[in-house]
Amino acid sequence: MSYPAKPLSALTVRVATAEDFASIWPIFRAVVSRGDTYVYAPETDEVEAERLWMQLPLRTYVAELGGAIVGTYYLKPNQLGLGDHVANAGYMVADAARGQGVASAMCLHSLDTARALGFKAMQFNFVVSSNHGAIRLWERHGFAVVGRVPGVFRHPALGLIPALVMHRFL
Amino acid sequence: MSYPAKPLSALTVRVATAEDFASIWPIFRAVVSRGDTYVYAPETDEVEAERLWMQLPLRTYVAELGGAIVGTYYLKPNQLGLGDHVANAGYMVADAARGQGVASAMCLHSLDTARALGFKAMQFNFVVSSNHGAIRLWERHGFAVVGRVPGVFRHPALGLIPALVMHRFL
């Protein structure tokens, strides 16, 4: 992932409304249908996407640039019960906005939000091992690889490949 | 965990019926209320326990010894979509039946069942690091530690301690 020459001063991250899903769905569909970064079934439909991204999480956010929604993330407890002090998040960026630092800005925003909500750490359970850009980005934001599960992801081109568990304290 | 002097020839493992939950619930409550091995909230009530153990999983089994239900396990895909070739399971043994190989027998049964259902691997996401007996048992049954997440479990006596990710191919 490259960074913009000047910082994304015009990027705002805010809580998503129900109406925002109309803009989130094309981003979700594009990312998930490729089947190379998220474990969600590539054919996931709009109803299921809305459930996964808007209903199940604790919070959902969008990133806006010049009035357009260019990214989205969710935040939730990674476990309930005796593990609910650890947050989990997922991030998606519109194809047209890639390489501009949107994911990085959303990651920083999610870390601040999780900290403000009282979470003590953030954990990603399923970072596809071929997603080198994401792995480097999370490492730059303080995450460490704490697990590597062999053959756990069915990549459309690479077959069964590992996924990483990544973690950082807040 | 010790093993019985003679094998558990009288132990049978079978699919749980809805009626079996009356016998499963006391086992679940005893294990979960201690708060030292499962991430479920220690105060989890009967309705939620039934949902977690009977409804959400793909299959639930019970282990019977001398006509009494002495253990139970669930089996489900660990992820949906592009990770649904990996199974997940959880096991509980009645206090009175501990140390007799019930967990071991259920683990073997679950591995056979998962294989028969077409799963390619089994993964445990949250093996509490202080649960040495369980860790040794899973290792004896071919599981390897593939991840260790720091501070992710709130143990009632030990505070924030790691949980292990364990995995084996089938």
Chai-1 contact restraints between the chains, C-beta under 6 A:
chainA,res_idxA,chainB,res_idxB,connection_type,confidence,min_distance_angstrom,max_distance_angstrom,comment,restraint_id
A,V39,B,Q79,contact,1.0,0.0,6.0,A-B,restraint_1
A,V39,B,G81,contact,1.0,0.0,6.0,A-B,restraint_2
A,V39,B,L82,contact,1.0,0.0,6.0,A-B,restraint_3
A,V39,B,G83,contact,1.0,0.0,6.0,A-B,restraint_4
A,Y40,B,G81,contact,1.0,0.0,6.0,A-B,restraint_5
A,A41,B,G81,contact,1.0,0.0,6.0,A-B,restraint_6
A,Q79,B,V39,contact,1.0,0.0,6.0,A-B,restraint_7
A,G81,B,V39,contact,1.0,0.0,6.0,A-B,restraint_8
A,G81,B,Y40,contact,1.0,0.0,6.0,A-B,restraint_9
A,G81,B,A41,contact,1.0,0.0,6.0,A-B,restraint_10
A,L82,B,V39,contact,1.0,0.0,6.0,A-B,restraint_11
A,L82,B,F153,contact,1.0,0.0,6.0,A-B,restraint_12
A,L82,B,R154,contact,1.0,0.0,6.0,A-B,restraint_13
A,G83,B,V39,contact,1.0,0.0,6.0,A-B,restraint_14
A,G83,B,V152,contact,1.0,0.0,6.0,A-B,restraint_15
A,V86,B,V152,contact,1.0,0.0,6.0,A-B,restraint_16
A,V146,B,G147,contact,1.0,0.0,6.0,A-B,restraint_17
A,V146,B,R148,contact,1.0,0.0,6.0,A-B,restraint_18
A,V146,B,V149,contact,1.0,0.0,6.0,A-B,restraint_19
A,G147,B,V146,contact,1.0,0.0,6.0,A-B,restraint_20
A,G147,B,G147,contact,1.0,0.0,6.0,A-B,restraint_21
A,G147,B,V165,contact,1.0,0.0,6.0,A-B,restraint_22
A,R148,B,V146,contact,1.0,0.0,6.0,A-B,restraint_23
A,V149,B,V146,contact,1.0,0.0,6.0,A-B,restraint_24
A,V149,B,H167,contact,1.0,0.0,6.0,A-B,restraint_25
A,V152,B,G83,contact,1.0,0.0,6.0,A-B,restraint_26
A,V152,B,V86,contact,1.0,0.0,6.0,A-B,restraint_27
A,F153,B,L82,contact,1.0,0.0,6.0,A-B,restraint_28
A,R154,B,L82,contact,1.0,0.0,6.0,A-B,restraint_29
A,V165,B,G147,contact,1.0,0.0,6.0,A-B,restraint_30
A,H167,B,V149,contact,1.0,0.0,6.0,A-B,restraint_31
